[in-house]
Amino acid sequence: MSLILAGLVVAGTSGALVIGRWWARRRGEASAAGAADGEEKDGPGEDADEARARAEVDAEVAPPKKEDEERPASAGEAGEEAAPGEAAATRKARPALRGERVRLDGFVCQLGDVLTRITGEEAWLAGGLVLSEEIPVAVLFVAPEAGRDCAVYVRARPRDSVFWLEPLDPSAILVGGDPPSAVEHGGVRFERARRLPLRPRRIGVGAPDVGDAVVIAEYASAGAERLVVLKGNAGVVRAYRGLELERASFEVIASGDTTLDS
């Protein structure tokens, strides 16, 4: 009887332990499921301070406007340097003597030289008309940076003198037809010293366009004053007046670079 009773007690104790462990496991699983459900459905909401702070951050990092998105960033904004071609396009172009190299043999000065007078005036020979028969016989240089419009008329050697000239209104000299044998201008009478039909060729920059053939007339006064008239076959006329300068009254500063054709 005592053995049977002891067996029942042992069996009851073991069953209670098993049931207790099973119940504890079920409660644990239920608690875990309830906790997960609570986080999804009943989680704590943000308070007013947190909501206000989040709104301020959203305002500071607001997305760009549409026009800002469409506008391409400049090289500086993108942290890149502008392409060399773009930088070159912004630079303003400067005038320069250009073309094949030309040497005017037999003349006291060349294209690109600077003439200085003993009175202080200077003329940079930036362009000119080479006037030729079979070979060049004269050059009418233009000097745009002489402080005013200026031209220098040079004849082939053995003549070393030059005409330092300023442009005139040609209608005051040539009314029509060929250059006359004598003209009067500013109270001074000029006699025609030479008249030649020549072929002009423009060199450098700034030389007048007188067509492909020209008649040139040189006029001399009783003193040192001179007139030069050019009449192109297309009807273009140019007239200049000034002084003849002997070689001792001017200096030629040779160009650092040999003359260039246009």
Protein Blocks (a to p, Z undefined) as FASTA:
>chain_A
ZZmmmmmmmmmmmmmmmmmmmmmmmmmmmmmmmmmmmmmmmcccddfklmmmmmmmmmmm
gccdfklmmpccdfklnopacdfklmmmmpccddddedjddddehiabdehiacddfkop
acddfbccdddfkbcfbdcdddfknopacdddddddfbfbdcddddddfklmmnghjddf
bdceehiacddfbdcddddddehehiacebjbdcddddddfblbdcdddddfkopacddd
dddddfklpccdddfbdcddZZ
